[in-house]
Amino acid sequence: MSTQQWADEALHSFEAVVQASAGFRAREGQRRMAEQVAQTFAGAELGKAEDEAHEPQRAIAVIQAGTGVGKSLAYSAPAVALALARGTRVLISTATVALQEQLVHKDLPALAEHLQQPVRFALAKGRGRYVCKLKLERLAGGGSDDDDEWSGTDDLFGPAESAQPATRQAQLSRVQFYASMADALSSGEWDGDRDTLATPPEPEAWSPVAAEAHSCTGKHCPLFSRCTYYDRRRELVAAQVIVANHDLLLSSIGARLLPELDNCLLIVDEAHHLPGTALSQFACEADLSRLAWIDKLASRALRIGQALEVEEIADIPNHSARLRAALQDAARLVADVYGSALKAAPRFGSAAGQPARTRVAGGVLPEALAEPFQQVVQHAEGFAAALRAISKALRTAMRDNPDESRRLSQLYAQVGTLAPRLDGVYACAQLLLQDAPEGAVPAAKWFTQAVEGDYITLRAHASPVLPGHALRQHLWAQVRGAVLTSATLASCGQFDFFLREAGLAGDPAVQTLAVDSPFDYARQGTLVARETRAEPRDVQQFTAEMVDALLTDLALVEAGALVLFTSREQMRRAVDELPTVLRASVLVQGQLPRRELLARHRQQVAAGQPSIIFGMQSFGEGLDLPGQLCESLFITKLPFAPPDDPVGEARAEWLRAAGRDPFSELVVPATAIRLAQWVGRAIRTEDDRAHVYCYDKRLVRTGYGQRLLAGLPPFALQRG
């Protein structure tokens, strides 16, 4: 079948689904998007090239689809039809759990009902979301964290650095907690997925039983045939459509967990999050203060290596001692070089627990610090090589002595639980030492100091600065066919910023498409631009004036409303000054679990009472409050990124050194996307009516404010 025939058939499949779906209405924008998806995926050459000299055809579409377009059907229907026709699979990556669940439990089942061929779909999660039955078995039976036979469940820093020894009652409670999990698992009440527990445990309680890669022996484990994680992996192998998230997409490149990127159809929904995910994925840190884990890891490795007669363990005492000494030297020198700056930082010792932070100017590590971090790299690498030899010996022993697999798996976990800290220290030291080539942007490097209990902790951090470079190198070099979509990809009316951030600028395989929302924003909504006398940079005076104006407007709310704040102090001040008549109507983020807060909001509105949500930036995206649930949206201040983000600081520094303007090139476009997301909470259906209030006069008084306005829906504008 030709490329055009594939595209035509895929579009026909989409149209057939729309016609067969009760309650669906045909939308021109949705059809345009589906047509672009079909053309893109039909044009991508998948699989291994028969001729090595032939460069396979790549095809990537970047599609902004406004609210109400119905983008999940527009991409899934043609993509699934093409995957079935071409004998390949669809991989959908999202940024939020809410969209993953919507796709797996609602959108994809609805689509499958109208397809001529059966289609299987599955949700892909990282293995850490599933329980390790071997670990749970040990802990539920009363095994302790520091038992010589089983130390796969250490606390974060080991007993020498714990705040208080566990009491007997606490130990009993811990055993009972894990025993209840084990009972639920054996009875079938629970399937081993953390997210399906009635009350998901806190991270510190879940971590000891999580099925992490570094403590897993795979097919050598005695419980492999009953492993929840590997059961889910088998489901993925049988599925034609897999729904993952951006973190898993990037972290599993080359790991054979998800379909091979050169032989599947990739859809990246909520794609505006992809650059940020890439930065966090490739960033690293190292604790320079608490180092007892090194001795513990060395002790375990020596004991196990001796039992297995591994020759390479002879180097472990030297590497571990030299690694610890190098990290201690690095901490001392960081205190010498940056101690004054860390003590002077405004967050030092704050009650909120925020660390003090100081950045390495220009990304060039001071010469005094280079030597200890070079030693860290050398000895962490040598230590890791010895651990790999032990790991190999353990796997060989498991293969040769299957009757001993349980004991050997436990030994494997003893080393594996601590090994990732060694890998993290190595990666961080390497990036700290990395010098950028002439003209290239250097990595962001910084140090933090925090008070944690009785300890002052010092950490080193490093991160790439340009997410596009990392994505181009790790992701797009492998992808053949992809669609990236979101309601907010264009910034100030242009795709340029997103394409740079996503590593797609200048890529000849990329096409862009903007599909407008079907909503009549000028008729359905009003943007009310309020102006304060104080400048927003005058934080105290601006907040006082803004809160006064906000409370006046909130008194007029009759149904549902959402107020978005840019700082907790701003929100605290508004809460403190609420008049008595409004207090019963206000629901504050953090005072209730998110799900409970939204349920109460819906109940109050359904009862005909006003209900006002006070939220921070996380409530500015992904919140679906149609109709009366959000008739009024209040934006207290333009959502510029925090000014002290070290990665943003490093990037701005590099741009200024190159004679470029970071505010215009970086800050304004990023703010435009964030603001468009916030404003998108107001109109969710074709029947909605809403007022959007903004109290930041920069939106209408500055040139960059006009750029921000250009990226917003065309509301009727009212100034006051």
ABEGO torsion letter per residue (X at the ends): XBAAAAAAAAAAAAAAAAAABBGBBBBAAAAAAAAAAAAAAAABBBEBBABAABBBBBBBBBBBBBBGAGAAAAAAAAAAAAAAAAGBBBBBBBABAAAAAAAAAAAAAAAAAABABBBBBBBBBBAAABBBAAAAAAAAAGBBAABAABAAABBAAEAAABABBBBAAAAAAAAAAAAAAAAAAAAGABAGBAAABABBBBAAAAAAABBBAAABAEAABAAAAABAAAAAAAAAAABABBBBBAAAAAAABGAGABBBAAABBBBBBGAAAAAAAAAAAABBBBBAABAAAAAAAAAAAAAAAAAAGBAAAAAAAAAAAAAAAAAAAAAAAAAAAAAAAAAABAABGBAAGBBBBBBBBGGBBBAAAAAAAAAAAAAAAAAAAAAAAAAAAAAAAAAABAAAAAAAAAAAAAAAAAAAAAAAAAAAAAAAABBBBBGBBBBBBBBBBBBBEABBBBBBBBBBABAAAAAAAAAAAABABBBBBBABABBGGBAAAAAAAAGABGBAABBBBBBBBABBAAAABBBBBBBBABBAABAAAAAAAAAAAAAAAAAABABBBBBBBABAAAAAAAAAABBAAAAAABBBBGABBAAAAAAAAAAAAAAGBBBBBBBBAAAABGBBBBEAABABBBBABBBBBBAABAAAAAAAAAAAAAGBBAAAAAAAAAAAAAAAAAAAAABABAABBBBBBBABAAAAABAAAAAAAAABBBBBBBBX
